[in-house]
Amino acid sequence: MENRPQWGSRAGFIFAAVGSAVGLGNIWRFPGVAYENGGGAFFLPYLFALLTAGIPLLILEFTIGHKYRGSAPLSFFKMKKGAEWLGWWQLAISFIISTYYAVIIAWAMSYSYFSIGKQWGEDPLTFLVGDYLKVVDPGQVGSIVPGVFFPLILVWVITLGILFKGVKKGIEAANKIFIPALVILFLIIVVRALTLDGAIDGINAFFRPDWGQIMNGKVWVAAYGQIFFSLSIAFAIMITYSSYLPKKSDITNNAFITAFANSSFELLAGIGVFSALGFMAMQQGVPIDEVVSKGVILAFAVFPQIINELPAFSGAFGVLFFVCLTLAGLSSLISIVETYVAGVQEKFKVSRTKAVAIGGGVSAIISILYATQGGLNFLDTVDAFINNYGVAFAGLVEIILVAWVAKELNNLKNHANGISDIALGSWWTICLKYITPVVLGIMMVMNVMTDLKTSYGGYPVSFNFYYGWLVAIAAIIVGILFAKLKKWDSSLYEIPKDKGGF
Amino acid sequence: MEASAIVMMVVGIVIIWGGLAVSVIHAVRKSRAQ
């Protein structure tokens, strides 16, 4: 019988789950998405999506991991024999994401250093693209960029070092430091941002409702997309993490805490980012909408510009901001790598050390591609396609498989209700059986139509084909192949020893 | 700030941060009762 690793405390599990959910997207994606989709009015579809998809899906994944006590492939295999491939597909998606996610953390590390003395100069965008990343045309690889490569090594040393130490002494211990530190540092940033001239104008722009947008279907899809991508759903993380919970665990409330903590941080990020943008708009004498951006440009071009214009302690503000990005990224990267470490360890019966060395090592080597001069172009395309046609599509297949093919929703509901304080009613089943698949299906169709009409990011069609569509399809093929590679060890069918509840 | 923006800010804060507070308090009370 397997002696499965286990979290040391409930707080340890929650810190790890929140650490996974709170990532770069909370800071650089949510504020921009909310602003573009109706500002304050966006909160209605956002909250509706949180309650009808985010929390129900999180409860579903926590319950799957807890009931079947295995990595995603093993859990899906135990649920339905032919479903193992879905778990491997999700692990392949996690693997691909980890290869470029590590590189963004490496950029954040570099920028923590660049903040001292504002080394990006007067034109942060030119510095980012030209001086720092030395970007070449799409499709060209160019040479390795030392300024990205060396921090990247540090990112992998930290991540794999934590994973080598195991679930309790590694992941749990690290997140118990990372998450409180992240919250404290980010609160300092928000308080500083709120005291800047123009901050109120920024917050006003962020929360001002544009009710005309509320009937726009795209706004609702954006809200569901934000909740879905933000909660680390459908790339095997929450299944893996909850498989390390003891038998007696309040699954439902754990999901509520994780989801609300993630949204709370997003809201805080929105207030902080728009306060800073309000300040920048006032300094430049332009309307807010001229300075609003999101993603890489917001973090690595607009924020350095804001830091340039700060009246005092600007370097310290920059260090705090980029250390926050680094911490948020690291806690998420650890969870992403853990998914395939757990899968490889169980399927091939190898030690955790070997699984971390092989899985993490291969991912680290591939990540060097993104540390080249062509890295930003590869990263942009792979990220867009693996999210839209990897994560979102795997989520749709997961919910259809669980709800409609395996018809497991009632069994999972009974399992969760047997150990949780908050009983799941028919609302949970309705949300997962009807609302979530319909919205995810619409999201998929809209994404396909957009990408067929226009080439993503203005890149050449062939570039998006090889590094977008093919990468997303490769993840599915890898999933199917891994499911056929080797049979599970029969000892894994048994319920692992439990070390008490909390 | 505009009144409508203040209302939406309060709604967001009350539901999201309030939801977090309620679920954390529930977990803490349960752990103390055990």
Interface residues (C-beta under 8 A of the other chain):
Chain A: R10 I14 G39 G40 A41 F43 L47 I200 I203 N204 F206 F207 R208 P209 D250 N253 N254 F256 I257 F260 A261 S263 S264 L267 D421 F502
Chain B: M1 E2 S4 A5 I6 V7 M8 M9 V11 G12 I13 I15 I16 W17 G19 L20 S23 V24 H26 A27 K30 S31
